[in-house]
Amino acid sequence: MRQNRDTITNVTVGLSSLVAEPPNSETAGALHLISVFGGDQDIGAVLAAAHEALHFRVAAGSMEFSGTLGEKPVVYKTSVEIPQRKRPVRHAVLLSKTLFETTLGADGSARRTVLYADAPEFVLHRLAVRFGLPVLPEWAGWFTSELQRRGMVEELLGLNCNPIVVKGTKLQLLRTLSHGLRRKAIAIPTEVGTLLEKS
């Protein structure tokens, strides 16, 4: 909803996915991902509102709250052709700068990493990519459990996903891995195979 001096503009679109901070957290009101469907004008209005860092009113199931994507959200948009419909449906995915910067080299000094899913393999991979951590795939289960044991994982609000935030710097994550290696909770294989190329 946008209110000017003489008019109120109210645009409603369908929400298919959501990642947001819980309303009772220190970062309440922060949206990290919204995936929406609608017509040309409706999606255009949503994109304009996002670029102006305006607040959205989100209603998903029993949840209803207000939030914003913050400054400089990243936008992906496309059209979906539906049989027996004259015009295609517009689809837009909007990411906060915080979520987008989980990519390699975007912000190596970060203290919080927002993740779309909580599967151990996904958590290990995304953190390893972001911070350049030396890890092996088989460490995924132990690593996620250890992060939870240390209180470094918090659940976020999600629709059609299971988002979390991992609170920790690159140094803290490296220390966690080092601790696991010293305790032999995880290990580096001692036998290394070789690949010989025949000429």
C-alpha positions in Angstrom: 0.0 0.0 0.0 1.3 3.5 -0.9 -0.4 6.6 0.4 0.1 10.1 -1.2 -1.5 13.3 -0.3 -4.8 12.6 -2.1 -4.7 9.0 -3.1 -4.1 5.5 -1.6 -2.7 2.8 -4.0 -3.3 -0.8 -2.8 -1.8 -3.6 -4.9 -2.2 -7.3 -4.0 -0.2 -10.1 -5.6 0.1 -13.8 -5.0 3.1 -14.9 -2.8 4.7 -18.3 -3.5 7.9 -18.1 -1.4 9.1 -16.0 1.5 12.2 -15.6 3.7 11.8 -13.0 6.5 13.2 -12.2 9.9 10.8 -13.1 12.8 8.7 -10.1 14.0 10.1 -10.4 17.6 13.8 -10.4 16.5 16.3 -7.6 16.6 16.1 -7.4 12.8 12.3 -7.6 12.6 10.8 -6.2 9.5 13.6 -7.4 7.2 12.5 -9.4 4.2 15.2 -11.4 2.4 13.2 -13.1 -0.4 9.8 -12.8 -1.9 8.5 -14.7 -4.9 5.3 -13.2 -6.3 2.9 -13.7 -9.3 0.5 -11.2 -10.8 -0.3 -9.1 -13.8 1.9 -6.6 -15.6 0.8 -3.5 -13.6 0.7 -5.3 -10.3 4.2 -6.8 -10.6 5.5 -3.4 -11.9 4.1 -1.7 -8.8 5.8 -4.3 -6.5 9.1 -3.8 -8.3 8.8 0.0 -8.0 8.0 -0.3 -4.3 10.9 -2.6 -3.7 13.4 -0.2 -5.4 12.1 2.6 -3.2 12.6 0.5 -0.1 8.9 0.7 0.8 7.2 -1.6 3.3 5.1 -4.6 2.2 2.2 -6.0 4.1 2.8 -9.8 4.1 0.0 -12.3 4.8 0.9 -16.0 4.7 -1.3 -18.5 6.6 -1.7 -17.2 10.1 1.3 -14.8 9.7 0.7 -11.1 9.0 3.3 -8.5 9.3 5.1 -5.6 7.6 8.6 -5.7 6.1 11.0 -4.3 3.6 13.7 -5.6 1.4 16.0 -2.7 2.3 18.2 -0.8 -0.1 19.3 -2.1 -3.5 17.3 -5.4 -3.7 18.2 -7.8 -6.5 15.3 -8.6 -8.9 14.7 -11.5 -11.2 11.6 -11.5 -13.4 10.1 -13.6 -16.1 6.8 -14.5 -17.7 4.8 -17.7 -17.4 2.6 -18.8 -20.3 -0.6 -20.5 -19.1 -2.9 -22.5 -21.5 -6.3 -20.8 -22.1 -5.0 -17.5 -20.8 -4.6 -14.6 -23.2 -1.7 -12.9 -21.4 1.2 -14.5 -19.5 1.5 -14.3 -15.8 4.4 -12.2 -14.5 6.7 -13.8 -11.9 9.3 -11.9 -9.9 11.8 -13.0 -7.3 13.2 -10.2 -5.1 16.3 -10.8 -2.9 17.6 -8.5 -0.2 21.2 -7.4 -0.4 21.9 -9.5 2.7 20.7 -12.7 1.0 22.3 -12.0 -2.3 25.7 -11.4 -0.7 26.0 -15.0 0.4 27.7 -15.6 -3.0 31.5 -16.1 -3.3 33.5 -13.1 -2.4 30.6 -10.7 -1.9 31.1 -10.0 1.8 33.8 -12.2 3.4 33.7 -10.2 6.7 30.0 -11.0 7.3 28.8 -12.0 10.7 25.4 -13.4 9.6 24.6 -15.6 6.7 20.9 -16.0 5.6 20.2 -19.4 3.9 17.1 -20.4 2.0 17.2 -24.0 3.3 18.4 -25.9 6.4 19.5 -29.2 4.8 23.0 -30.0 6.2 24.5 -30.5 2.7 23.1 -27.1 1.6 24.3 -25.3 4.7 27.8 -26.7 4.4 28.0 -25.9 0.7 26.7 -22.3 1.0 29.0 -21.4 3.9 32.0 -23.1 2.2 31.3 -21.1 -1.0 30.8 -17.8 0.8 33.9 -18.0 3.0 36.2 -20.3 1.1 36.1 -23.0 3.8 38.2 -26.2 3.3 35.5 -28.8 3.8 34.4 -32.3 2.6 30.8 -33.2 1.8 30.7 -36.0 4.4 31.2 -33.4 7.2 27.8 -31.9 6.5 25.8 -33.6 9.2 28.4 -33.1 11.9 29.0 -29.4 10.9 25.3 -28.4 11.0 24.8 -30.2 14.4 27.8 -28.5 15.8 26.6 -25.1 14.7 23.3 -25.8 16.3 25.0 -27.0 19.5 27.0 -23.8 19.7 23.8 -21.6 19.3 25.0 -20.3 15.9 21.8 -21.2 14.0 18.4 -19.4 14.2 15.2 -20.2 12.3 13.7 -17.5 10.1 10.1 -17.2 8.8 9.6 -19.1 5.6 6.9 -20.0 3.1 7.6 -23.1 1.0 11.1 -23.2 2.3 13.0 -23.7 5.6 15.3 -20.7 6.0 17.8 -20.1 8.7 20.5 -17.6 9.7 24.0 -18.8 10.7 25.6 -16.3 13.1 29.3 -16.5 12.8 32.4 -15.0 11.0 34.8 -16.9 8.8 37.2 -17.2 11.7 34.6 -18.7 14.0 33.6 -21.2 11.3 37.2 -22.2 10.8 37.7 -22.7 14.5 34.6 -24.9 14.6 36.1 -27.1 11.8 39.5 -27.1 13.6 37.9 -28.2 16.8 36.2 -31.1 15.0 39.4 -32.2 13.5 41.3 -32.1 16.8 38.5 -34.1 18.5 38.5 -36.5 15.5 34.7 -35.9 15.1 35.6 -35.3 11.4 38.7 -36.4 9.5 40.7 -35.9 6.3 41.1 -39.2 4.4 44.6 -40.6 4.8 44.5 -42.5 1.5 44.5 -40.3 -1.6 44.0 -41.9 -4.9 45.8 -40.9 -8.1 44.6 -40.4 -11.6 47.0 -41.3 -14.4 46.4 -40.0 -17.8 47.6 -42.3 -20.6 49.2 -40.5 -23.5 
